Amino acid sequence: MNQESLLKSALISGVALGVLSALPVISAVNCLCCAWVIAGGVLAAYLQVKNSVTAVSLGTGVLLGLVTGIIGAVVDTLFSIPLAMAMSGMGLGFAEQLRHMVEEVPSMPPEARETLRSLASGGVGVGSALFIFSAFFKLLVYGIMAMIGGALGVALFEKRKPGDPGVPAAYQPPVPPPPTFPDPQ
């Protein structure tokens, strides 16, 4: 297994899935069973199959998906930092949303209302804790879902048998048609 090729496929796919998962409107596609994350794993497997000299195994696809998911989670988290700062500057931060929600729900029990108000007044500490929890949650979920994508990608794109020598699938010449013989009549 060529580790450089594996890492290159994972980096390209992980950065793509991380950026797409961090963008505010486009990230909504992840609501469809982590679609960007699975697509990142599939893309990584496709790139690996295309550039590999030997057949890519299902285990390699799963490993590739895991690495892709971890890279994607890190990129998503890093891209989320400036986006969260920009949104909090526009009054769309966590504390403001929580305060607004407390005021909008009249039937909320007084104990719950007081707890939410104290969380909202916590400001940076609560937001930071939620951000860190979100980062670890992304690592776990993105890793698992991208592993599924990597396995799917290998199953979809790898047509060679394990152990078959040969050139990468992208560089295989077309199979010539069978020879035709003249009719004996």
PyMOL commands that set and color helices and strands:
alter all, ss='L'
color gray80, all
select helices_A, chain A and resi 3-22+26-31+35-51+58-89+94-104+110-122+124-157+169-171
alter helices_A, ss='H'
color red, helices_A
deselect
rebuild
show_as cartoon
